[in-house]
């Protein structure tokens, strides 16, 4: 195993350990020592890869969303229905994690990453920034409400609801 593979393995162990601990405890109740012990890695490994406990979750969210986005781009047909269907399918496939974030009052980490990736950029002109923000935060609102209600509807139903309300 080369250094990159070792580091990837360490990060996966830390992420998995944190998520397992988060199932039982609030993030504030989890110590770095608990995480490193459960992950069977050193504190140095933790601090080499993460700033703090939230950083683990932020990077995991970014990895999940980035993976979804790159997979979606391979089949992108510029259809909002396909985009939202794919996004809600991704959320449903990772529902255990996203529901856990919501349960632990950490879903704002998803919002932060979602707006960082898809929100308005400083280089946008004003109107583009306003429209982008409207769409980004509106989409986030649908996602948060759906997750808050336990993701009862299927990804297809959510996509069709969005499409029927003007996002075709």
C-alpha positions in Angstrom: 0.0 0.0 0.0 1.5 3.4 -1.0 1.2 6.6 1.0 -1.8 7.8 -0.8 -3.7 4.6 -0.3 -2.7 4.5 3.4 -4.0 8.1 3.8 -7.2 7.3 2.0 -7.7 4.3 4.3 -7.0 6.4 7.4 -9.5 9.0 6.4 -12.1 6.3 5.7 -11.5 4.8 9.1 -11.9 8.1 10.8 -15.0 9.0 8.9 -16.6 5.6 9.6 -15.7 5.8 13.3 -17.2 9.3 13.6 -20.4 8.4 11.9 -20.8 5.3 14.1 -20.2 7.4 17.2 -22.6 10.0 16.0 -25.3 7.4 15.9 -25.0 7.1 19.7 -23.8 10.6 20.8 -24.1 14.3 19.9 -21.0 15.5 18.2 -20.1 17.7 21.2 -20.0 14.6 23.3 -17.5 12.8 21.1 -13.8 13.2 21.8 -11.0 13.1 19.3 -9.6 10.2 21.4 -12.9 8.2 21.0 -12.7 8.7 17.2 -9.0 7.7 16.9 -9.5 4.7 19.2 -12.5 3.5 17.3 -10.8 4.1 14.0 -7.6 2.5 15.3 -5.4 5.4 14.1 -3.2 7.9 15.9 -4.1 11.4 16.9 -1.4 12.6 14.5 -3.3 10.9 11.7 -6.4 12.7 12.7 -4.8 16.1 12.8 -2.9 15.5 9.6 -6.2 15.2 7.8 -8.8 17.2 9.8 -9.0 20.5 11.7 -11.7 19.3 14.0 -14.6 16.9 14.3 -16.9 18.9 12.0 -14.2 18.9 9.3 -14.7 15.1 9.1 -18.4 15.5 8.3 -17.8 18.5 5.9 -15.3 16.5 3.9 -17.5 13.5 3.8 -20.5 15.6 2.6 -18.2 17.2 0.0 -17.1 13.8 -1.2 -20.6 12.5 -1.4 -21.9 15.5 -3.3 -18.9 15.7 -5.6 -19.2 12.0 -6.4 -22.9 12.5 -7.2 -22.2 15.5 -9.3 -19.5 13.8 -11.4 -21.7 10.7 -11.9 -24.6 13.0 -13.0 -22.4 15.0 -15.4 -21.7 11.7 -17.3 -25.4 11.4 -18.2 -26.4 15.1 -18.1 -29.1 16.0 -20.6 -29.6 19.5 -19.3 -33.0 18.5 -18.0 -34.0 19.9 -14.6 -36.2 16.9 -14.0 -33.2 14.6 -14.5 -31.0 16.8 -12.3 -33.5 16.8 -9.5 -34.3 13.2 -9.9 -30.6 12.3 -9.7 -30.1 14.6 -6.7 -33.0 13.2 -4.7 -31.9 9.6 -5.6 -28.4 10.4 -4.3 -30.0 11.8 -1.1 -32.2 8.7 -0.7 -29.3 6.3 -1.3 -27.4 8.1 1.5 -30.5 8.6 3.7 -28.9 7.1 6.8 -26.2 9.6 6.8 -28.3 12.6 5.9 -31.1 11.7 8.4 -28.3 11.4 11.0 -27.1 14.9 10.2 -30.6 16.2 10.6 -31.2 14.3 13.8 -28.0 15.7 15.3 -28.8 19.3 14.2 -25.8 19.2 11.8 -27.7 19.6 8.6 -26.3 23.1 8.3 -23.1 21.5 7.2 -24.9 20.2 4.1 -26.2 23.7 3.5 -22.8 25.2 3.8 -21.3 22.7 1.3 -24.2 22.8 -1.1 -24.1 26.6 -1.3 -20.3 26.6 -1.6 -20.5 24.2 -4.5 -23.6 25.5 -6.3 -24.4 28.9 -4.8 -23.6 32.4 -6.2 -20.0 33.2 -6.9 -18.4 36.6 -6.4 -17.5 36.8 -10.1 -21.2 36.5 -11.1 -23.1 39.7 -12.1 -25.8 40.7 -9.7 -28.8 39.2 -11.5 -27.0 35.9 -12.1 -26.0 35.8 -8.4 -29.6 36.6 -7.3 -31.1 33.9 -9.5 -28.5 31.3 -8.5 -29.1 32.0 -4.8 -32.8 31.7 -5.3 -32.5 28.3 -7.0 -29.8 27.1 -4.6 -31.6 28.0 -1.4 -35.0 27.0 -2.8 -33.6 23.5 -3.7 -32.0 23.3 -0.2 -35.3 24.2 1.4 -37.0 21.3 -0.5 -34.2 18.9 0.6 -34.2 20.0 4.2 -38.0 19.8 4.5 -38.1 16.4 2.8 -35.4 15.0 5.1 -37.0 16.6 8.1 -40.2 14.8 7.3 -38.3 11.5 7.1 -37.9 11.3 3.3 -41.3 9.7 2.9 -41.7 10.3 -0.8 -39.5 8.6 -3.4 -36.8 10.4 -5.3 -39.0 10.2 -8.4 -42.0 11.7 -6.6 -39.8 14.6 -5.3 -38.4 15.2 -8.8 -41.9 15.2 -10.3 -43.2 17.6 -7.6 -40.4 20.0 -8.4 -41.0 19.6 -12.2 -44.8 20.2 -11.7 -44.0 23.5 -9.9 -42.1 25.1 -12.7 -38.6 23.5 -12.5 -38.7 21.5 -15.7 
